[in-house]
Amino acid sequence: MFEKRLEVPEKGPADYLVGAIKVAAAALPWWAAPGVELAAHLFGTPIERRRDEFLDDLAWVVRETAAKVDDLQPENLSENEAFVSAAQQAARIAMSTHQREKREYLRNALLNIAIRREPSEEFQQIFLKAIEAFSVSHVKVLNVLWTGVTNLQAMGLWKASTPVGITDYAHAIGALHPELKSQDDLLRYIITDLRNWGMTNMGGPTDRFPAGGSQAITNMGVRFLRFVLSPENLPK
């Protein structure tokens, strides 16, 4: 979506937004709780680094997006209570994970909130909680349920007329994500988890591929992926 960062951009309205987010993140009560001095000493630097990397990345993307999206006004977002609350929640989640992918999901979620692509505050909270609860593999599997047919066809690995070798979702997921190949127990757990969150109606990884209608992925699942994935990873 954006060109690679080559230099630090000049400060602009987006910096006021990021400053507000940093204040909110710094105000998290974790460090001030009684008895956590040792934990802060042991883990403070890595956690603060994660927070700062997340916020710096968000600052850059907000600046880039503001130049491309007319209705994104960063100077007003710092006064948007719902956005600041979401930003504080996202910063807390970002501080608790070492996985770059999850911090990218959080960044994309905040950008979608900023440009009002997901207008319901209730769903914003639900989806942010899902990012925290899910592993990266959850999102990969859910995306296969949504775009697996298109991606496998593009790679020349599957045809509706001759679906040899890929007849169930376990094989489809393994073909697109080799690290999940033959991981039936893990896939069964992930699909059960996604079903409990209302994002799929599948029974398990041995379900026939491809499933019809909303059996594989529900509207809730599609909304979640649109909320957390960057535009280049979304279907055209």
PETABEL-V409442 format. One record per residue. N is the residue number from 1. PHI is phi as a letter, one per 20 degrees, with the letter a starting at -180 (999 if undefined). Layout:
N_PHI ; N_PHI
This chain:
1_999 ; 2_d ; 3_f ; 4_f ; 5_f ; 6_d ; 7_b ; 8_f ; 9_f ; 10_f ; 11_f ; 12_b ; 13_g ; 14_f ; 15_f ; 16_f ; 17_f ; 18_f ; 19_f ; 20_f ; 21_f ; 22_f ; 23_f ; 24_f ; 25_f ; 26_f ; 27_e ; 28_g ; 29_f ; 30_g ; 31_f ; 32_e ; 33_f ; 34_f ; 35_n ; 36_d ; 37_g ; 38_f ; 39_f ; 40_f ; 41_f ; 42_f ; 43_d ; 44_g ; 45_f ; 46_f ; 47_f ; 48_f ; 49_f ; 50_g ; 51_f ; 52_f ; 53_f ; 54_f ; 55_f ; 56_f ; 57_f ; 58_f ; 59_f ; 60_f ; 61_f ; 62_f ; 63_f ; 64_f ; 65_f ; 66_g ; 67_f ; 68_d ; 69_d ; 70_f ; 71_e ; 72_e ; 73_d ; 74_g ; 75_f ; 76_e ; 77_f ; 78_f ; 79_e ; 80_e ; 81_f ; 82_f ; 83_f ; 84_f ; 85_f ; 86_f ; 87_f ; 88_f ; 89_f ; 90_f ; 91_f ; 92_f ; 93_f ; 94_f ; 95_f ; 96_e ; 97_c ; 98_e ; 99_e ; 100_g ; 101_g ; 102_f ; 103_f ; 104_f ; 105_g ; 106_f ; 107_f ; 108_f ; 109_f ; 110_f ; 111_f ; 112_f ; 113_f ; 114_f ; 115_e ; 116_m ; 117_f ; 118_c ; 119_f ; 120_e ; 121_f ; 122_f ; 123_f ; 124_g ; 125_f ; 126_f ; 127_f ; 128_f ; 129_f ; 130_f ; 131_g ; 132_f ; 133_f ; 134_e ; 135_e ; 136_f ; 137_f ; 138_g ; 139_f ; 140_f ; 141_f ; 142_f ; 143_f ; 144_f ; 145_f ; 146_e ; 147_d ; 148_g ; 149_f ; 150_f ; 151_f ; 152_f ; 153_f ; 154_f ; 155_e ; 156_m ; 157_d ; 158_b ; 159_c ; 160_f ; 161_f ; 162_c ; 163_e ; 164_f ; 165_n ; 166_c ; 167_d ; 168_c ; 169_f ; 170_f ; 171_f ; 172_f ; 173_f ; 174_f ; 175_f ; 176_e ; 177_c ; 178_g ; 179_f ; 180_d ; 181_f ; 182_m ; 183_d ; 184_f ; 185_f ; 186_f ; 187_f ; 188_f ; 189_f ; 190_f ; 191_f ; 192_f ; 193_f ; 194_f ; 195_f ; 196_f ; 197_e ; 198_m ; 199_d ; 200_b ; 201_d ; 202_f ; 203_e ; 204_r ; 205_f ; 206_e ; 207_f ; 208_f ; 209_d ; 210_e ; 211_f ; 212_e ; 213_l ; 214_e ; 215_f ; 216_f ; 217_c ; 218_e ; 219_g ; 220_f ; 221_f ; 222_f ; 223_f ; 224_f ; 225_f ; 226_f ; 227_f ; 228_d ; 229_e ; 230_f ; 231_g ; 232_f ; 233_e ; 234_e ; 235_g ; 236_f
